């Protein structure tokens, strides 16, 4: 495929020229989706089933009509502007219909992954005081189990199948009007949706985004990082309940007129199927978490025709340089790593106009000012570790969330003077590239040395025996803490004492000697959040419990 000129051909000029128009009134459903629908043939969504077949093609016009009808269904049940609605659906086209219908009314979706338990669902509905829950027949029982403890919940709506006590999507839509009139307008600063964070400690916080912070702000993610054109087909691997869906499956993508692909995946990630679908449907832009790339490079990539790919990105956690090299050697595509949070849009990234430095999260995105600060909020010198912070004065960036809803304590912890504190640690090199160190509470202190787990994990993944790893602190009577690695082996490798020594020697030679894992445990899986991030906090607690026992 011929090279396409980047949306940002020059980084410094891109920073200077960047501008997001934030009008007084804005609604993503009306002002973006319905405007693209003027061309009734323009593809918006390509949705495939679990097997990767039975593709459904939805134009923007299709989604305009369907979302209008669904908004009328909701309005008929009394749903109004400002109401919270819990929505838990797999990667199906109906999720988009529901999200858009809610947004058009100014009601707030609270997306959740289908992996949630009844207890998780109960917490979200209770905390957000949701008046409606939307799900499918496979997950209805979990919602019912939670509903009894949720006094705010008035309506249950099922998007597939029928069940006593539930409003049927299919029945209601069959008689709904495709014309949506007399809707109260939404302002740019009106609430748009609520995500629940997958934090490492405590219960999830409610992250409240506005129309501007999410729907307009994610233009940054799609335009500069995904580098999208209105002729692209982008596939972002993400559950609909994760904030990454906002990054890669909805807002910025459709604002720029690109078509979105989704696969109704179930269960564990299937690398061969993913590679086949990239080839089969001609995906041009691909975004996946590092874990997916790690698994795909274990396959024989020469079996797949991926010439249609023109741009690849990675996000969710830092990407290992060795995986980037293997992917580029096999596909010809560089993986452009990016960094952001549930609370933000893209904050930093590797952009096509800049040199990619493997292992770096790149440079600050247009529209945001990034600092690396100490505990007092002072910027630290080049090369020194500190917390990644977003400058909020004199002007708050468009892509920053409104607040942790109903959580003043969390707001106080996360804002310091002119900064929003991300809780992530990094350092900046002499050329302005940012290098991830770890969560503020993940750093290992061993015999006075400060060791970031990612650097050890990155070294381990370069060893052919390692498919995935997680590194945490383990209590030690002499050193205070030692580095411990939990390792999932690649196919055809067997755990042994000799392999432990091999891994330790490899890390010694790849990084500073003091960083090698003094303990290695072979496991078959790692604890992860619903968004796929490794829960190092759980592994750390496990080590503390073992030490105490």
C-alpha positions as CSV (number, residue, x, y, z in Angstrom):
1,X,0.0,0.0,0.0
2,X,1.4,3.4,-0.9
3,X,2.4,5.6,2.0
4,X,-0.2,8.2,3.2
5,X,0.9,11.7,4.2
6,X,0.5,11.9,8.0
7,X,-2.2,14.2,9.4
8,X,0.7,15.8,11.4
9,X,3.7,16.0,9.0
10,X,5.7,18.2,11.3
11,X,5.5,17.8,15.1
12,X,6.4,21.3,16.3
13,X,4.2,22.9,13.7
14,X,1.4,20.5,14.7
15,X,1.7,21.6,18.3
16,X,1.4,25.2,17.2
17,X,-1.4,24.8,14.8
18,X,-3.6,22.4,16.8
19,X,-7.0,23.8,17.6
20,X,-10.2,22.1,18.7
21,X,-13.4,24.0,18.1
22,X,-15.7,23.7,21.2
23,X,-19.1,25.3,20.4
24,X,-21.5,26.3,23.1
25,X,-23.9,23.5,22.2
26,X,-22.8,20.1,20.9
27,X,-24.2,16.5,20.7
28,X,-22.1,13.7,19.2
29,X,-25.1,11.9,17.9
30,X,-26.6,14.8,16.1
31,X,-23.6,16.8,15.1
32,X,-21.3,14.0,14.0
33,X,-23.2,10.8,13.2
34,X,-26.2,12.5,11.7
35,X,-24.1,14.9,9.6
36,X,-22.1,12.0,8.1
37,X,-25.5,10.4,7.3
38,X,-26.1,13.0,4.7
39,X,-24.2,10.6,2.5
40,X,-26.5,7.6,2.8
41,X,-23.9,5.2,1.5
42,X,-20.9,6.0,3.8
43,X,-19.9,3.0,5.8
44,X,-19.7,3.6,9.6
45,X,-19.5,0.1,11.1
46,X,-18.4,-3.4,10.0
47,X,-19.5,-5.9,12.6
48,X,-18.6,-9.6,12.5
49,X,-19.6,-12.5,14.8
50,X,-17.6,-14.7,17.0
51,X,-16.3,-16.8,14.1
52,X,-15.3,-13.7,12.2
53,X,-18.1,-14.2,9.6
54,X,-21.6,-13.0,9.0
55,X,-20.4,-9.4,8.5
56,X,-23.0,-6.7,9.0
57,X,-22.4,-3.3,7.2
58,X,-24.0,-0.3,8.8
59,X,-23.8,3.1,7.2
60,X,-24.1,6.4,9.1
61,X,-27.6,6.7,7.8
62,X,-28.5,3.3,9.2
63,X,-27.2,4.3,12.6
64,X,-29.0,7.7,12.5
65,X,-32.3,5.9,11.9
66,X,-31.7,3.2,14.5
67,X,-30.5,5.6,17.2
68,X,-33.5,7.9,16.6
69,X,-35.8,5.0,17.0
70,X,-34.0,3.8,20.2
71,X,-34.0,7.3,21.6
72,X,-37.8,7.3,21.1
73,X,-38.0,3.9,22.9
74,X,-36.1,5.3,25.8
75,X,-38.1,8.5,25.9
76,X,-41.2,6.3,26.0
77,X,-39.9,4.8,29.2
78,X,-39.3,8.1,30.8
79,X,-35.5,8.3,30.2
80,X,-34.4,12.0,30.1
81,X,-31.4,14.2,30.0
82,X,-29.1,13.6,32.9
83,X,-30.4,10.1,33.7
84,X,-27.7,7.4,34.2
85,X,-28.1,4.1,32.3
86,X,-25.9,1.1,32.9
87,X,-25.1,-0.7,29.6
88,X,-23.4,-4.0,29.4
89,X,-23.2,-5.5,25.9
90,X,-20.7,-7.5,23.9
91,X,-19.1,-6.2,20.7
92,X,-22.3,-6.1,18.7
93,X,-23.9,-3.4,16.5
94,X,-26.7,-2.9,19.1
95,X,-24.1,-1.4,21.5
96,X,-23.6,1.5,19.1
97,X,-27.4,2.0,18.7
98,X,-27.9,2.1,22.4
99,X,-25.0,4.5,23.1
100,X,-26.0,6.9,20.4
101,X,-29.7,6.8,21.4
102,X,-28.7,7.7,25.0
103,X,-26.4,10.4,23.9
104,X,-29.0,12.1,21.7
105,X,-31.3,12.4,24.7
106,X,-28.5,13.6,26.9
107,X,-28.7,10.6,29.2
108,X,-25.5,9.2,30.5
109,X,-24.3,5.7,29.5
110,X,-22.3,3.9,32.1
111,X,-20.6,1.2,30.0
112,X,-19.5,-2.1,31.7
113,X,-17.8,-5.2,30.3
114,X,-19.7,-8.4,30.1
115,X,-17.0,-9.9,32.4
116,X,-18.5,-8.1,35.4
117,X,-20.0,-10.2,38.2
118,X,-23.4,-9.5,39.8
119,X,-21.5,-7.8,42.7
120,X,-19.7,-5.5,40.2
121,X,-22.9,-4.7,38.5
122,X,-24.7,-3.9,41.8
123,X,-21.9,-1.5,42.8
124,X,-22.0,0.4,39.5
125,X,-25.8,0.7,39.4
126,X,-26.0,1.7,43.1
127,X,-23.1,4.2,42.9
128,X,-24.3,5.8,39.7
129,X,-28.0,5.6,40.7
130,X,-28.8,4.2,37.3
131,X,-32.5,4.2,36.4
132,X,-32.1,1.6,33.6
133,X,-29.9,-1.4,32.8
134,X,-29.4,-2.5,29.3
135,X,-27.9,-5.9,28.5
136,X,-28.5,-9.1,26.4
137,X,-30.0,-12.5,27.1
138,X,-26.6,-14.0,28.1
139,X,-26.1,-11.5,30.9
140,X,-29.6,-10.8,32.0
141,X,-29.4,-13.2,35.0
142,X,-26.4,-11.3,36.5
143,X,-28.3,-8.0,36.2
144,X,-31.4,-9.5,37.8
145,X,-29.2,-10.8,40.7
146,X,-27.9,-7.3,41.3
147,X,-31.2,-5.5,40.7
148,X,-32.8,-6.3,44.1
149,X,-30.3,-4.2,45.9
150,X,-30.6,-1.2,43.5
151,X,-33.5,1.0,44.5
152,X,-32.9,3.6,41.7
153,X,-33.3,0.9,39.0
154,X,-36.7,1.3,37.3
155,X,-36.3,-0.4,33.9
156,X,-34.6,-3.5,32.5
157,X,-34.1,-3.6,28.8
158,X,-32.9,-6.6,26.8
159,X,-31.2,-6.0,23.4
160,X,-31.5,-9.7,22.3
161,X,-34.1,-12.3,23.2
162,X,-37.1,-11.8,25.5
163,X,-37.7,-12.4,29.2
164,X,-40.5,-11.7,31.6
165,X,-39.9,-8.4,33.4
166,X,-37.7,-7.0,30.7
167,X,-38.4,-4.5,27.9
168,X,-37.7,-6.2,24.6
169,X,-35.5,-4.2,22.2
170,X,-36.8,-6.0,19.1
171,X,-40.5,-5.5,20.0
172,X,-40.1,-1.8,21.0
173,X,-38.0,-0.9,17.9
174,X,-40.5,-2.5,15.5
175,X,-43.0,0.2,16.4
176,X,-40.7,3.1,17.1
177,X,-40.6,6.3,15.0
178,X,-37.4,7.0,13.0
179,X,-38.0,10.7,13.5
180,X,-36.6,12.2,16.7
181,X,-38.0,15.7,17.5
182,X,-38.2,18.2,20.4
183,X,-35.0,17.0,22.1
184,X,-33.5,19.2,24.8
185,X,-30.1,20.4,23.4
186,X,-26.9,19.5,25.1
187,X,-24.1,21.9,25.9
188,X,-20.5,21.1,25.3
189,X,-19.9,21.0,29.0
190,X,-22.9,18.8,29.7
191,X,-22.1,15.3,31.0
192,X,-21.7,12.7,28.3
193,X,-20.9,9.4,30.0
194,X,-19.4,7.8,33.1
195,X,-16.6,5.2,33.1
196,X,-15.6,3.2,36.1
197,X,-11.8,3.1,36.5
198,X,-10.0,-0.2,36.9
199,X,-7.8,1.1,39.6
200,X,-5.2,-0.9,41.4
201,X,-6.6,-0.2,44.9
202,X,-10.0,0.4,46.3
203,X,-13.4,0.4,44.6
204,X,-13.6,1.8,41.0
205,X,-14.1,5.6,40.8
206,X,-16.7,7.2,38.5
207,X,-15.0,9.2,35.8
208,X,-17.4,11.8,34.4
209,X,-16.7,13.0,30.9
210,X,-18.5,15.8,29.1
211,X,-19.5,16.1,25.5
212,X,-16.3,18.2,24.9
213,X,-13.8,16.2,27.0
214,X,-14.6,12.9,25.3
215,X,-16.5,13.4,22.1
216,X,-14.5,16.4,20.9
217,X,-11.3,15.6,22.8
218,X,-10.8,12.2,21.2
219,X,-10.2,13.9,17.9
220,X,-6.6,14.2,19.3
221,X,-6.4,10.4,19.6
222,X,-7.8,9.6,16.2
223,X,-6.2,12.4,14.1
224,X,-2.7,12.4,15.4
225,X,-2.1,8.9,16.9
226,X,-4.3,6.7,14.7
227,X,-3.6,9.1,11.8
228,X,-7.1,8.4,10.4
229,X,-8.5,9.4,7.0
230,X,-12.2,9.2,6.0
231,X,-11.2,6.2,3.8
232,X,-9.8,4.1,6.6
233,X,-11.2,1.0,8.2
234,X,-9.9,0.9,11.8
235,X,-10.0,-2.1,14.1
236,X,-9.3,-1.5,17.8
237,X,-9.2,-4.5,20.0
238,X,-11.3,-3.4,23.0
239,X,-14.3,-4.6,25.0
240,X,-17.2,-2.1,24.8
241,X,-17.0,-1.6,28.6
242,X,-13.5,-0.2,28.5
243,X,-12.4,3.4,28.0
244,X,-10.3,2.2,25.1
245,X,-13.6,1.9,23.2
246,X,-13.9,5.6,23.4
247,X,-10.3,6.0,22.2
248,X,-10.6,3.6,19.2
249,X,-14.1,2.5,18.4
250,X,-16.4,5.5,18.5
251,X,-15.7,9.2,19.0
252,X,-12.6,10.4,17.1
253,X,-12.9,7.7,14.5
254,X,-16.4,8.8,13.4
255,X,-15.6,12.5,13.7
256,X,-13.0,12.0,11.1
257,X,-15.3,9.8,9.0
258,X,-13.4,6.5,9.2
259,X,-15.2,3.2,9.4
260,X,-14.9,1.1,12.5
261,X,-14.6,-2.7,12.6
262,X,-15.6,-4.8,15.6
263,X,-15.4,-8.5,16.3
264,X,-17.8,-10.1,18.8
265,X,-14.9,-12.0,20.5
266,X,-15.6,-14.3,23.4
267,X,-13.1,-15.8,25.8
268,X,-9.3,-15.8,25.4
269,X,-7.6,-13.8,22.7
270,X,-7.3,-15.8,19.5
271,X,-4.1,-14.7,17.6
272,X,-4.6,-16.8,14.4
273,X,-8.2,-15.6,14.1
274,X,-7.2,-12.0,14.6
275,X,-4.5,-12.2,11.9
276,X,-7.0,-13.9,9.5
277,X,-9.6,-11.1,10.1
278,X,-7.0,-8.4,9.5
279,X,-6.3,-10.0,6.1
280,X,-9.9,-10.9,5.2
281,X,-11.6,-7.5,5.8
282,X,-8.7,-5.3,4.6
283,X,-8.2,-3.4,7.9
284,X,-6.0,-0.4,7.2
285,X,-5.4,0.9,10.8
286,X,-5.0,-1.5,13.7
287,X,-4.8,-0.8,17.5
288,X,-4.1,-3.5,20.0
289,X,-2.8,-4.0,23.5
290,X,0.8,-5.2,24.0
291,X,-0.5,-8.6,25.1
292,X,-2.1,-9.2,21.7
293,X,1.0,-8.2,19.8
294,X,3.1,-10.5,22.0
295,X,0.8,-13.4,21.2
296,X,0.6,-12.6,17.5
297,X,4.4,-12.5,17.0
298,X,4.5,-16.1,18.3
299,X,2.6,-17.1,15.1
300,X,4.0,-17.6,11.6
301,X,3.2,-14.2,10.3
302,X,4.4,-15.1,6.8
303,X,1.1,-17.1,6.4
304,X,-1.0,-13.9,6.4
305,X,-1.3,-11.2,3.8
306,X,-1.2,-8.0,5.8
307,X,-0.2,-5.6,3.0
308,X,-3.4,-3.7,3.5
309,X,-2.2,-2.5,6.9
310,X,-0.8,1.0,6.7
311,X,-0.6,2.0,10.4
312,X,-0.4,0.1,13.7
313,X,-0.7,1.4,17.3
314,X,-0.4,-0.1,20.7
315,X,-1.8,1.0,24.1
316,X,-2.9,-0.1,27.5
317,X,0.6,-0.7,28.9
318,X,4.0,0.0,27.5
319,X,5.1,-2.1,24.5
320,X,8.3,-4.1,24.7
321,X,11.0,-3.1,22.1
322,X,11.6,-6.7,21.1
323,X,7.9,-7.3,20.2
324,X,8.0,-4.1,18.2
325,X,11.0,-5.3,16.2
326,X,9.5,-8.8,15.6
327,X,6.2,-7.2,14.3
328,X,8.0,-4.7,12.0
329,X,10.4,-7.4,10.7
330,X,7.4,-9.6,9.8
331,X,4.8,-7.0,8.6
332,X,6.9,-4.0,7.7
333,X,4.7,-1.9,10.1
334,X,6.1,0.1,13.0
335,X,3.9,-0.1,16.2
336,X,3.3,3.5,17.4
337,X,2.9,3.2,21.2
338,X,0.6,5.7,22.9
339,X,-0.4,6.7,26.4
340,X,-3.6,7.9,28.0
341,X,-6.0,7.1,30.8
342,X,-9.7,6.6,31.4
343,X,-9.6,10.2,32.7
344,X,-8.1,11.6,29.5
345,X,-7.7,11.4,25.8
346,X,-4.3,10.5,24.3
347,X,-1.7,12.4,26.4
348,X,1.5,11.2,24.7
349,X,2.3,9.1,21.7
350,X,4.7,8.1,19.0
351,X,3.5,9.9,15.9
352,X,4.3,9.2,12.3
353,X,6.2,12.5,11.9
354,X,8.6,11.6,14.7
355,X,11.3,9.0,15.1
356,X,10.1,6.0,17.1
357,X,12.3,5.2,20.1
358,X,11.3,1.6,21.1
359,X,10.1,1.5,24.7
360,X,9.2,5.1,24.8
361,X,5.7,6.4,25.1
362,X,6.7,9.2,22.7
363,X,6.1,12.9,23.0
364,X,3.2,14.9,24.4
365,X,0.1,15.0,22.2
366,X,-1.1,18.3,20.7
367,X,-3.5,20.1,23.0
368,X,-1.9,19.0,26.3
369,X,1.1,20.1,28.3
370,X,2.8,17.3,30.1
371,X,5.1,17.7,33.1
372,X,7.1,15.2,35.1
373,X,6.8,16.4,38.7
374,X,7.9,15.6,42.2
375,X,5.6,15.3,45.2
376,X,5.3,19.1,45.5
377,X,4.3,19.6,41.9
378,X,7.7,20.9,40.8
379,X,9.0,19.7,37.5
380,X,12.0,17.5,37.9
381,X,15.2,17.7,35.7
382,X,15.7,15.8,32.5
383,X,16.4,12.2,33.1
384,X,15.0,12.2,36.6
385,X,11.9,10.1,37.5
386,X,8.7,11.8,38.6
387,X,5.0,11.6,38.2
388,X,3.4,12.3,34.8
389,X,1.1,15.3,35.2
390,X,-1.2,17.3,32.9
391,X,-1.2,21.1,33.2
392,X,-4.6,22.5,33.9
393,X,-3.8,26.2,34.3
394,X,-4.1,28.7,32.8
395,X,-6.4,26.7,30.6
396,X,-7.8,23.2,31.2
397,X,-7.2,21.0,28.2
398,X,-10.3,19.9,26.3
399,X,-9.6,16.1,26.7
400,X,-9.4,16.0,30.5
401,X,-12.4,14.5,32.4
402,X,-14.7,16.7,34.3
403,X,-14.4,15.0,37.7
404,X,-14.4,11.9,39.8
405,X,-18.1,12.1,40.3
406,X,-19.2,12.3,44.0
407,X,-15.7,11.6,45.2
408,X,-14.1,14.8,46.6
409,X,-11.3,12.8,48.2
410,X,-10.2,11.3,44.9
411,X,-10.3,14.8,43.3
412,X,-8.1,16.2,46.1
413,X,-5.5,13.4,45.7
414,X,-5.4,13.8,41.9
415,X,-5.1,17.6,41.6
416,X,-2.2,19.6,42.9
417,X,-1.9,23.3,42.1
418,X,-1.7,23.6,38.3
419,X,-1.5,19.9,37.7
420,X,-3.7,16.8,37.3
421,X,-1.6,13.9,38.6
422,X,-1.9,10.7,36.6
423,X,-0.4,8.3,39.2
424,X,2.1,7.1,36.6
425,X,5.8,7.5,36.9
426,X,8.2,8.4,34.0
427,X,11.2,10.4,33.0
428,X,11.8,12.7,30.1
429,X,15.0,12.4,28.0
430,X,17.0,15.3,26.5
431,X,14.9,15.2,23.3
432,X,11.5,15.4,25.0
433,X,10.6,11.7,24.8
434,X,8.8,10.2,27.8
435,X,9.8,6.8,29.2
436,X,7.3,4.9,31.4
437,X,8.6,3.6,34.7
438,X,5.5,2.2,36.3
439,X,2.6,3.1,38.6
440,X,3.6,5.3,41.5
441,X,2.9,2.4,43.8
442,X,4.7,-0.2,41.6
443,X,8.2,1.0,42.0
444,X,10.5,-1.6,43.7
445,X,13.0,-0.3,46.3
446,X,15.7,-3.0,46.7
447,X,18.9,-2.3,48.8
448,X,18.3,1.5,48.1
449,X,17.9,1.0,44.4
450,X,14.7,2.1,42.7
451,X,13.6,-0.4,40.1
452,X,10.7,0.0,37.7
453,X,9.0,-3.3,36.9
454,X,8.5,-2.5,33.2
455,X,12.2,-2.4,32.5
456,X,12.6,-5.9,33.9
457,X,9.5,-7.2,32.2
458,X,10.8,-5.7,28.9
459,X,14.0,-7.6,29.3
460,X,12.3,-10.8,30.1
461,X,10.0,-10.7,27.1
462,X,13.1,-10.6,24.9
463,X,14.0,-14.2,26.1
464,X,12.5,-16.7,23.7
465,X,11.0,-18.8,26.6
466,X,8.9,-15.9,27.9
467,X,5.4,-15.2,26.5
468,X,4.3,-12.8,29.2
469,X,5.6,-11.6,32.6
470,X,4.8,-9.5,35.6
471,X,7.4,-8.1,38.0
472,X,6.7,-7.0,41.6
473,X,8.4,-6.4,44.9
474,X,8.8,-9.4,47.2
475,X,9.7,-8.8,50.9
476,X,13.3,-9.6,51.8
477,X,14.9,-9.4,55.3
478,X,18.2,-8.1,54.0
479,X,17.3,-6.0,51.0
480,X,13.9,-4.8,52.1
481,X,12.5,-5.9,48.8
482,X,13.7,-8.1,45.9
483,X,12.6,-8.3,42.4
484,X,10.3,-11.2,41.7
485,X,9.1,-12.2,38.2
486,X,6.0,-14.2,37.4
487,X,6.5,-15.8,34.0
488,X,4.1,-17.4,31.5
489,X,6.2,-19.7,29.2
490,X,6.1,-19.6,25.5
491,X,5.0,-22.8,23.7
492,X,7.4,-25.7,23.8
493,X,9.3,-24.5,26.9
494,X,9.2,-26.3,30.3
495,X,9.9,-24.8,33.7
496,X,13.2,-25.8,35.3
497,X,15.9,-24.5,37.6
498,X,18.1,-24.2,34.6
499,X,15.6,-22.0,32.9
500,X,15.4,-19.8,36.0
501,X,19.1,-19.2,35.8
502,X,18.9,-18.5,32.1
503,X,16.3,-15.9,32.6
504,X,18.2,-14.3,35.4
505,X,21.4,-14.2,33.4
506,X,19.5,-12.7,30.4
507,X,18.1,-9.8,32.6
508,X,21.6,-9.2,34.1
509,X,23.1,-8.7,30.7
510,X,20.1,-6.8,29.2
511,X,19.7,-4.3,32.1
512,X,21.7,-3.2,35.1
513,X,22.8,-6.2,37.1
514,X,20.9,-5.1,40.3
515,X,17.6,-5.3,38.4
516,X,17.6,-9.0,37.7
517,X,14.8,-11.1,39.3
518,X,16.1,-12.9,42.4
519,X,13.0,-15.0,42.4
520,X,11.1,-16.4,39.4
521,X,7.8,-18.2,39.6
522,X,6.3,-19.9,36.5
523,X,2.5,-19.5,36.2
524,X,-0.2,-20.2,33.6
525,X,-2.0,-16.9,33.9
526,X,-1.7,-13.5,35.5
527,X,-4.3,-11.5,37.4
528,X,-5.7,-8.7,35.2
529,X,-8.2,-5.9,35.4
530,X,-11.3,-6.1,33.1
531,X,-9.4,-3.8,30.8
532,X,-6.5,-6.2,30.4
533,X,-3.9,-4.5,32.6
534,X,-1.9,-6.7,34.9
535,X,-2.9,-6.3,38.5
536,X,0.6,-6.1,40.1
537,X,-1.1,-5.0,43.3
538,X,-2.6,-8.5,43.6
539,X,0.7,-10.2,43.1
540,X,2.4,-7.8,45.6
541,X,-0.2,-8.7,48.2
542,X,0.3,-12.4,47.5
543,X,4.0,-12.0,48.2
544,X,3.3,-10.0,51.4
545,X,0.9,-12.7,52.6
546,X,3.5,-15.4,51.9
547,X,6.1,-13.5,53.8
548,X,3.8,-13.0,56.8
549,X,2.9,-16.7,56.8
